[in-house]
Amino acid sequence: MAVSGRVETGRDMQGIWANREFRFYLASVTVQRFAASALLVLLGYQVYALRKEPLDLAALGLAEALPGITLVLYGGHLADILNRRRIVIVCAAALALLAAGLALASATGPTLGFLLAVAVAAASVKAFQTPATTGLEAQVLPVEQIFAGIPYIAMANRSADIVGPVAMGFVWAAAGPAAAYAILAGLFALVLGAVSFGIAPKPTPEKPAQPVGAVTAIREGIAFVFGNQVLVGSMALDLFAVFFGGAAALLPVFATDILHVGPTGFGLLRAAAAAGSLTAALAATRFLPKAHAGLALHAIIAGFGLSMIVFGLSESFLLSLAALFASGLCDGMSVVIRQSIVRLASPEHLRGRIAAVRMVFIGSSNELGAVESGLAAAWLGPARAVWAGGVVTLAVVAAVSRTAPRLVALDLNTFGRNAAPVTPARA
């Protein structure tokens, strides 16, 4: 059984901040996301600065993407058989050492090979850390506080993604790369301390009665996801909405050639979607549509598609800002609903592997979506590519609603109460 059927009360909503371990967990994931987002951006800047060669950025992207896709499923397997808290601690220590190495190398002048090697190592650590962090959340956040806690986690992650690169960019400009990486090393060490001293030791997930190999265990996790209509339907909505409907990769083109607003306008366009997402995550702490979550998720993704249609057709800067803000609202609320689905649908012994499959979905949508946007813009033109992507997103919503009726009827108040047992995958 995935979870109990208890629905949180107003007292549970207010008591989320009385949960000491949740406070430390939230602080740790916020600092972790802040530092990791900044590390990703600073590495990209430093790699390009070495030779001013765009292909070096392609190599960096490949170095960061491949470990996540190839190792994360094994990382999910380990999160289901080893102590998740310990994995998170070890990974934080590894990232602190990598950032410290970058600080030392930056003081003398790093080579491209060294930077790419660090990118591979950091992405590999993330492949093990993310499933374990997701599993640890279930050990510090009780079922009755899920709907109170998950919006704050989503809001903290999105805020860290926005603030981290900007803040560390100022540090880089003022004190240089060595100082920026040294601060990141300290932040990763703070994550290690927060988890070590703020979260009590947790039990290792219960091992199956008949141990199976890693490949069989990974297949079991994949089979569970694709055999669960609600899980695979919600992940498909996320994957295809971002793949076809995203406009982030084309914002520089819109700012320069269509809206003619320059770098300042480009910054505002990026900020509009982020502001909408943060607003939605904050609203979800009080107004999450639990009883009709499935219908709401479909409507929200449809709203995202419509906002992309408006943005693609718009030649007004203010209308474009409003469309991107609306897309951020839809994205922010959908993140909270989808994270709640994953938490409630995941049996404890499969939690890491399900998180890993979800990470593959998310990674694929972000990376491949940028490629799709570029190819579509080259073929159709940027404006037509964006509004056509919005139309495709609406078609995807319609298709998922027909093929996943259980997702449409989803009620988060009762979801998971009668979770079906998992049939082990055959070797």
Salt bridges, closest charged atoms under 4 A:
ASP12 OD2 - ARG6 NH2 3.05
GLU21 OE1 - LYS202 NZ 2.59
ASP56 OD1 - ARG51 NH2 2.66
ASP80 OD1 - ARG84 NH2 3.05
ASP80 OD2 - ARG353 NE 2.74
GLU137 OE2 - ARG343 NH1 2.89
GLU144 OE2 - ARG6 NH1 3.99
ASP161 OD1 - ARG33 NE 2.92
GLU220 OE1 - ARG353 NH1 3.33
ASP238 OD2 - ARG338 NH1 3.46
ASP331 OD2 - ARG158 NH1 3.00
GLU348 OE2 - ARG84 NH1 2.48
GLU348 OE1 - ARG351 NE 3.11
